[in-house]
Amino acid sequence: MNEFDATWSQDVTRIGFGRQGGHPAIYLLDVKARQVATLPDSNGLFSPRLVAGWAASSGLICGFQEAFSFRFEVPEWSEWTDEPAAFSYPTWSRDGAFLQYDTLAGKPTLRRIKVGQAQLELLLDLQSLNRYTDSIIGTWSGLAADGSALVVLDRSTQEVYALELEAQ
């Protein structure tokens, strides 16, 4: 089997991960019990992003073009938003207030969305950047500990660059 896209819960008791091949779905590993369970009704979904503080115990699950929230205590799914250009590498802000991601289709951009809202916010047009593209994982983006954007550029193998965004 092919497990991928693992993410820790903020209380460090669970690891969420996706699986390709066999039965693609979202799985949760209970670290103490060392048991894996399939998230109910998660067939075909991938890319779990667990976050505390959104709801008592909730997570975000992304498909290619949809984001869903899942409440563990119920258990219950609800659709949060959709992204016509597809979610790529969704990452929570440190405070859990925003989900940042880049888009896969069309014009590449870095975007974010505030929890509880459906309005997508454009942060940066990535089209002019010479980004490194891997044949398996594509183009990667993420957030640094200070909240700044991280993207992989295809400039060299010896330098690291920081990109600073100014609020508009």
N, C-alpha and C positions, 0 to 999 in steps of 0.2 A: 504494500500500500504506500501511498505517497502523501504523508502529512506535511503541511506547510502553513506558513503565516501564523506562527504561534504568538500568543500574547498573554502576559500575566494579568491576573486581576490585581487591583491596587492593594488588596489586603493579603496578597501573596498566598491564597489558599487554593486557587484554581488556575489552570492554564487552558485557554481556549485555542483551538486550532481547526483548520479546514483540512479536507482530504479530497484528493483527486483520484479518479479511478475507483472501481468498486462501487462504493456508495458515497458520492460527494455530498457532504453535509458539514455542519458545525458540531464539533465534539468538545467536551469539557473533561479535563483530567482533574480529579480531586487529589491534590498533592498528598494529603495525610493518608487517605484511604487507598491511594494508588489505584483508583478505578476510573475508567473512562465511560462516559455516558454520552449519547447523542442528544443534542438539544431538540426538543419536540418540534416537529414541522419545519425543520431546517434543511430539508432535502434540496439540493441544488444551490445552496448558499455557501459562501466562503468568506474569508477575511474578517474574522471576529475582532472586535476592538472593545475590550471590557473597560468600564469606567465606573468609578464610585461617585456619588454625589448627584448624578442626573436624576435617578430615582433611588429608592433604598438599595436595591441591588439590580442594576440594569446593565445591559450591554448593547453595543451597536453591531449589527451584522450588515455587511455590504454584499450585494450582488454586483453585477457589472454596472447596472444603471439604477439600482434602488438601494436605499438605506433603511433599515428596519431597527426599531428598538425592541428589546426583549426584557420583560420583567421576570426575574427568576422566581420570586415568591408566589406568582400567580399560577402557573407560567402563562404568559400572554405576549403575543406579537402585535406590534402596530407599525404601519408604514410611516416613516419619518419624511422622506423626501425622495425625489428622483433626480438623476443627472443625465441628460441626453448624451453628453460627451463621455460618460463612463467614469466611475471612481477609480483612482489608482493610488495605492499606498496611503489610505486614510490614517491620520494620526491625530490623537486628542491633544489639545493644548494642556499645559500643566494643571490649570485650574478646572479642566473638564468642561469649560464653557463653550468651546468651539471644536469643530472637527475640520482639519485642514487636509487637503488632498490635491493631486494634480489630475488633469483630464487626459484620457487616452486618445479620444477621437477628435478629428478636425484640428482646430487651432489649439496647441497645447497651452494650458494656463494653470496657475496655482490659484486655488480657491479655498474658501472656508464657509462654514455654515454655523450659525449660533444654535445651541441646543434649544429645542422647543419652537424654532422658527423654520420656515421653508425657504426663505430668501437666501439664495446663493450669492456670496460676495467675491468679486474678482480681486485677487491680491497682486498678481503679477502675470504679464504676458511672457510665456517661456519660449515663444517661437524663435526669437533671435539668438537664444543661447545654443551653443553647440554642445548638446547633452550627450553623454555616453549612453548608448543603448546596448543592453545585453540581449542575446538571442533568446534567452529563457525568461528572464525577469523584466525585460523592457527597460524603461527609464525609471530611476528611483528618486523619491523625494521624502523628506521627513522634517522633523523639528529638532533643533538643538535644545539643550536644557534651559537656555535663556529665552526660548520661544522664537528664535530666528529661523528662517527657512534654510533647509539644506537640500541641495540638488547636486547631482554628479555631472560634472562637465567633462568633455573629451578634449582636454587641453594638453595634459602630459601625465606622467605617472609619478612625478616628484613634487608637485605643488598642491597645496590645499588653499582654497579661496573661500572667503566669507562674503555673503551677499546681504546687504542691509536694506530693509524696506522702510520707506517713510510713510507714515500715516497720511491719508488724504482727507 
